[in-house]
Amino acid sequence: MFERLGIELKRQTMASWIIKVAEKCSMMVDMMCAEIRSGPYVQIDETPVQVLEEPGREATTKSYMWVFRGGDKPVLMYQYHPTRSGDAAEAFLGDYAGYVHTDGYVGYEFVDDMPDVKHLGCWAHVRRKFMDAVKARGKSSKKKKKTGHADAALDFITKLYAIEHSAKDRNLEPDQVYALRQKKAAPLLTDFREWLDETALKTPPGGLLGSAVSYTLNQWDRLKVYLDDGRLQPDNNLAENAIRPFVVGRKNWLFSATHAGAHASAALYSLIETAKANGLEPYWYLRYLFDRLPSARTEADYKALLPQYVDKKQAGRAA
């Protein structure tokens, strides 16, 4: 676009604009972090990102973008860290109290030791492992009646999700969702646990089915926590879905040159994806934000510009 106007700009110059914009939004980013940590429910996921110029590291070394989702109104916070160590999530959570939802990655095991925190496991990951066992049977077996052990496990999981779909279709309040789960999901989980214990005794642990059974049993205490509160999800899909826009972008831009660029990227992804999660059109939100950000002076001024508090009609008209 600039070239068509006869303006020559270096890529580095435009990148520096983005870094400066992110710096101007730093107070808002800190406020978004605080909202997520205020509880009662945080979901976490992470994905690789390559940063070329990091002191003491090769350009090909993997770094990671972490995403944290929480708050009464959805807030999505992206944070860049050089490693996949659980230290990144632990530093973010601090003295957080409430529920934390993750997948089964070993880096999240510290959550089990946090006081006043309940750790949720992800039923979507369980389902994927049993699906892998089904797919491994080959195309010919798909024509046959589903009678395998993996199919039986998937049947249990399908019934659990049918309960969730029913609650969503009926627009149930959290206390009603809790009551529904206690009535229907809890007995189903009891039956599933008995099935897992029996299947584990007669299934080779090295195969895909054995691996799926072992994973589910190892995660069991976390997997059943979602029954405790109607506000909770059975899986970590909301955090995983928040990672996807970053992954799509990464296929185009491939890497960040510096850690400053990676941090700036994280800040702007946080603002844009939080805007989308709260029903704002991101382009109009950014215009609204950048028009008013220079005039912000107080904490109340900055809070009013956070995407979860901006009125989408007002933002659209003003922009």
C-alpha positions as CSV (number, residue, x, y, z in Angstrom):
1,M,0.0,0.0,0.0
2,F,2.8,2.4,0.9
3,E,4.6,1.5,-2.3
4,R,1.6,2.4,-4.4
5,L,1.7,5.8,-2.8
6,G,5.3,6.2,-3.7
7,I,6.5,5.9,-0.1
8,E,9.5,3.7,0.7
9,L,9.5,2.1,4.1
10,K,11.7,-0.5,5.5
11,R,10.1,-3.6,7.1
12,Q,12.2,-2.8,10.2
13,T,10.6,0.6,10.4
14,M,7.1,-0.8,10.3
15,A,8.0,-3.4,12.9
16,S,9.3,-0.8,15.2
17,W,5.9,1.0,15.0
18,I,4.2,-2.2,16.2
19,I,6.7,-2.5,19.1
20,K,6.0,1.1,20.1
21,V,2.3,0.7,20.0
22,A,2.6,-2.4,22.2
23,E,4.6,-0.4,24.7
24,K,1.9,2.2,24.9
25,C,-0.6,-0.6,25.7
26,S,1.5,-2.1,28.5
27,M,-0.7,-0.8,31.3
28,M,-3.8,-2.3,29.6
29,V,-2.0,-5.6,29.2
30,D,-1.2,-5.6,32.9
31,M,-4.8,-4.9,33.7
32,M,-5.9,-7.8,31.5
33,C,-3.6,-10.1,33.3
34,A,-5.0,-9.0,36.7
35,E,-8.5,-9.7,35.5
36,I,-7.7,-13.2,34.5
37,R,-5.9,-13.9,37.8
38,S,-9.0,-12.5,39.7
39,G,-10.7,-15.9,38.9
40,P,-12.6,-18.0,39.1
41,Y,-11.5,-20.0,36.1
42,V,-8.3,-20.0,33.9
43,Q,-7.6,-22.0,30.9
44,I,-4.0,-22.4,29.6
45,D,-2.4,-23.6,26.4
46,E,0.9,-23.0,24.5
47,T,2.4,-23.3,21.0
48,P,5.9,-23.0,19.5
49,V,7.2,-19.8,18.0
50,Q,10.7,-19.1,16.5
51,V,12.6,-16.0,17.5
52,L,15.8,-15.5,15.5
53,E,17.8,-13.1,17.7
54,E,17.9,-14.3,21.3
55,P,21.0,-13.9,23.4
56,G,22.8,-17.2,23.9
57,R,20.4,-19.2,21.8
58,E,20.5,-20.6,18.2
59,A,18.1,-19.0,15.7
60,T,16.5,-22.4,15.2
61,T,15.7,-22.9,18.9
62,K,12.0,-23.2,19.8
63,S,10.4,-20.6,21.9
64,Y,6.8,-20.6,23.0
65,M,3.7,-18.4,23.0
66,W,1.4,-19.1,25.9
67,V,-2.2,-18.2,26.1
68,F,-4.3,-17.7,29.3
69,R,-8.1,-17.3,29.1
70,G,-10.3,-16.2,32.0
71,G,-12.2,-13.4,33.7
72,D,-15.9,-12.8,34.1
73,K,-15.9,-11.3,30.7
74,P,-13.6,-13.3,28.5
75,V,-10.0,-12.0,28.5
76,L,-7.3,-13.7,26.3
77,M,-3.7,-13.0,27.3
78,Y,-0.8,-14.1,25.1
79,Q,2.7,-14.2,26.6
80,Y,6.0,-15.0,25.0
81,H,8.5,-17.1,26.8
82,P,11.8,-18.7,25.6
83,T,10.9,-22.2,26.8
84,R,7.9,-24.5,27.4
85,S,8.8,-24.9,31.1
86,G,5.9,-24.8,33.5
87,D,7.7,-21.8,35.1
88,A,6.0,-19.6,32.6
89,A,2.5,-20.6,33.7
90,E,3.5,-20.7,37.3
91,A,4.8,-17.1,37.2
92,F,1.6,-15.9,35.5
93,L,-0.7,-17.6,38.0
94,G,1.2,-16.3,41.1
95,D,-1.1,-16.7,44.1
96,Y,-4.2,-17.3,42.0
97,A,-7.0,-19.2,43.7
98,G,-9.7,-21.0,41.7
99,Y,-9.9,-23.5,38.8
100,V,-7.1,-24.0,36.3
101,H,-7.8,-26.0,33.1
102,T,-4.9,-27.5,31.0
103,D,-4.1,-30.5,28.9
104,G,-1.9,-33.4,30.3
105,Y,1.5,-31.8,29.5
106,V,3.9,-32.6,32.4
107,G,4.8,-28.9,32.7
108,Y,1.4,-28.2,34.3
109,E,1.9,-30.7,37.2
110,F,2.8,-27.8,39.5
111,V,-0.9,-26.8,39.4
112,D,-1.7,-29.8,41.5
113,D,0.4,-28.5,44.4
114,M,-1.0,-24.9,44.3
115,P,-3.1,-24.1,47.4
116,D,-6.7,-23.1,46.8
117,V,-6.5,-24.3,43.2
118,K,-8.4,-27.2,41.5
119,H,-6.8,-28.6,38.4
120,L,-9.0,-29.7,35.5
121,G,-8.1,-32.2,32.8
122,C,-9.3,-32.1,29.2
123,W,-11.9,-34.6,27.9
124,A,-11.1,-33.5,24.3
125,H,-7.6,-34.9,24.6
126,V,-9.0,-38.1,26.0
127,R,-11.3,-38.5,23.1
128,R,-8.5,-37.8,20.6
129,K,-6.4,-40.7,22.1
130,F,-9.3,-43.2,21.7
131,M,-10.0,-41.8,18.2
132,D,-6.3,-42.6,17.3
133,A,-7.0,-46.2,18.4
134,V,-10.1,-46.4,16.2
135,K,-8.3,-44.9,13.1
136,A,-5.4,-47.4,13.6
137,R,-7.8,-50.3,12.8
138,G,-7.8,-49.3,9.2
139,K,-10.4,-48.5,6.6
140,S,-11.7,-52.0,6.3
141,S,-12.8,-52.2,9.9
142,K,-14.9,-49.1,9.6
143,K,-17.4,-51.0,7.5
144,K,-17.9,-53.4,10.4
145,K,-20.1,-52.8,13.4
146,K,-18.4,-50.8,16.1
147,T,-17.7,-53.3,18.8
148,G,-14.1,-52.4,19.8
149,H,-12.9,-51.2,23.2
150,A,-12.0,-47.8,21.8
151,D,-15.5,-47.5,20.4
152,A,-17.0,-48.3,23.8
153,A,-14.9,-45.5,25.4
154,L,-16.0,-43.0,22.7
155,D,-19.6,-44.0,23.4
156,F,-19.1,-43.0,27.1
157,I,-17.5,-39.7,26.0
158,T,-20.2,-39.0,23.4
159,K,-22.9,-39.4,26.2
160,L,-21.0,-37.0,28.4
161,Y,-20.9,-34.3,25.7
162,A,-24.6,-34.9,24.9
163,I,-25.3,-33.8,28.5
164,E,-23.3,-30.6,27.8
165,H,-25.1,-29.9,24.5
166,S,-28.4,-30.4,26.2
167,A,-27.4,-27.8,28.9
168,K,-26.3,-25.3,26.2
169,D,-29.4,-25.8,24.1
170,R,-31.6,-25.1,27.1
171,N,-29.5,-22.0,28.1
172,L,-29.2,-23.4,31.7
173,E,-27.7,-21.2,34.4
174,P,-24.5,-22.5,36.1
175,D,-26.4,-23.9,39.1
176,Q,-28.7,-25.8,36.8
177,V,-25.8,-27.1,34.8
178,Y,-24.2,-28.3,38.1
179,A,-27.5,-30.1,39.0
180,L,-27.8,-31.7,35.6
181,R,-24.2,-33.0,35.7
182,Q,-24.7,-34.5,39.2
183,K,-27.8,-36.3,38.0
184,K,-26.6,-37.6,34.7
185,A,-22.8,-37.2,34.2
186,A,-21.7,-38.4,37.6
187,P,-23.2,-41.9,37.3
188,L,-21.9,-42.1,33.8
189,L,-18.4,-41.3,35.0
190,T,-18.7,-44.0,37.7
191,D,-19.5,-46.6,35.0
192,F,-16.7,-45.3,32.7
193,R,-14.2,-45.6,35.5
194,E,-15.2,-49.2,36.2
195,W,-14.9,-49.9,32.4
196,L,-11.4,-48.3,32.4
197,D,-10.2,-50.4,35.4
198,E,-11.4,-53.6,33.8
199,T,-10.0,-52.8,30.3
200,A,-6.6,-51.8,31.8
201,L,-6.2,-55.3,33.1
202,K,-6.6,-57.0,29.7
203,T,-5.1,-54.4,27.3
204,P,-1.4,-54.3,26.4
205,P,-0.1,-50.9,27.7
206,G,2.2,-50.3,24.7
207,G,-0.6,-50.1,22.1
208,L,-2.7,-47.1,21.2
209,L,-5.7,-48.4,23.2
210,G,-3.6,-49.2,26.2
211,S,-2.0,-45.7,26.0
212,A,-5.4,-44.1,25.8
213,V,-6.7,-46.1,28.8
214,S,-3.5,-45.3,30.8
215,Y,-3.7,-41.6,29.9
216,T,-7.4,-41.4,31.0
217,L,-6.7,-43.2,34.3
218,N,-3.7,-41.0,35.1
219,Q,-5.8,-37.9,34.4
220,W,-8.9,-39.1,36.1
221,D,-8.8,-36.9,39.2
222,R,-8.5,-33.9,37.0
223,L,-11.1,-35.1,34.5
224,K,-13.9,-35.3,37.0
225,V,-13.4,-31.8,38.5
226,Y,-15.7,-30.1,35.9
227,L,-18.6,-31.7,37.8
228,D,-17.9,-29.4,40.8
229,D,-19.1,-26.1,39.2
230,G,-21.5,-25.3,36.4
231,R,-19.3,-22.5,35.1
232,L,-16.6,-25.0,34.1
233,Q,-16.0,-26.7,30.7
234,P,-15.3,-30.4,30.2
235,D,-12.4,-29.6,28.0
236,N,-9.8,-26.9,27.3
237,N,-11.0,-26.1,23.8
238,L,-11.6,-22.4,24.4
239,A,-7.9,-22.0,25.1
240,E,-6.9,-24.2,22.2
241,N,-9.2,-22.2,19.9
242,A,-7.5,-19.0,21.1
243,I,-4.2,-20.5,19.9
244,R,-5.4,-21.1,16.4
245,P,-5.3,-17.5,15.1
246,F,-1.7,-17.2,16.2
247,V,-0.9,-20.5,14.5
248,V,-2.5,-19.3,11.3
249,G,-0.5,-16.1,11.5
250,R,2.7,-18.0,12.1
251,K,2.3,-19.9,8.8
252,N,2.6,-16.5,7.1
253,W,5.2,-14.5,9.0
254,L,7.1,-17.6,10.2
255,F,9.1,-16.0,13.0
256,S,9.8,-13.0,15.1
257,A,13.2,-11.3,14.7
258,T,13.7,-10.3,18.3
259,H,12.2,-11.0,21.7
260,A,10.9,-7.4,21.7
261,G,8.9,-8.2,18.6
262,A,7.6,-11.4,20.1
263,H,6.4,-9.5,23.2
264,A,4.8,-6.9,21.0
265,S,3.1,-9.6,19.0
266,A,1.8,-11.1,22.2
267,A,0.3,-7.8,23.4
268,L,-1.5,-7.1,20.2
269,Y,-2.8,-10.6,19.9
270,S,-4.1,-10.2,23.4
271,L,-6.1,-7.0,22.6
272,I,-7.4,-8.3,19.2
273,E,-8.5,-11.8,20.3
274,T,-10.1,-10.4,23.5
275,A,-12.0,-7.9,21.3
276,K,-13.2,-10.8,19.1
277,A,-14.2,-12.8,22.2
278,N,-16.3,-9.9,23.4
279,G,-18.1,-9.4,20.0
280,L,-16.1,-6.4,18.8
281,E,-14.9,-6.1,15.2
282,P,-11.1,-5.9,15.8
283,Y,-10.3,-3.3,13.1
284,W,-12.9,-0.8,14.5
285,Y,-11.8,-1.6,18.0
286,L,-8.2,-0.7,17.3
287,R,-9.2,2.5,15.6
288,Y,-11.3,3.4,18.6
289,L,-8.4,2.4,21.0
290,F,-5.7,4.3,19.2
291,D,-7.8,7.4,18.9
292,R,-8.3,7.6,22.7
293,L,-5.2,6.0,24.1
294,P,-3.1,9.2,24.0
295,S,-5.6,10.9,26.2
296,A,-5.8,8.2,28.8
297,R,-4.3,9.3,32.2
298,T,-5.9,7.4,35.0
299,E,-6.5,3.7,35.7
300,A,-10.2,4.3,35.0
301,D,-9.3,5.8,31.6
302,Y,-7.3,2.7,30.6
303,K,-9.9,0.3,32.0
304,A,-12.6,2.0,29.9
305,L,-10.6,1.2,26.8
306,L,-10.2,-2.6,27.5
307,P,-12.0,-4.6,24.9
308,Q,-14.2,-6.4,27.4
309,Y,-15.6,-3.1,28.7
310,V,-16.0,-1.2,25.4
311,D,-19.5,-0.9,24.1
312,K,-19.4,-2.4,20.6
313,K,-22.0,0.0,19.2
314,Q,-20.2,3.0,20.6
315,A,-16.8,1.8,19.3
316,G,-18.2,1.2,15.8
317,R,-19.9,4.6,15.6
318,A,-16.9,6.5,17.1
319,A,-14.4,4.7,14.8
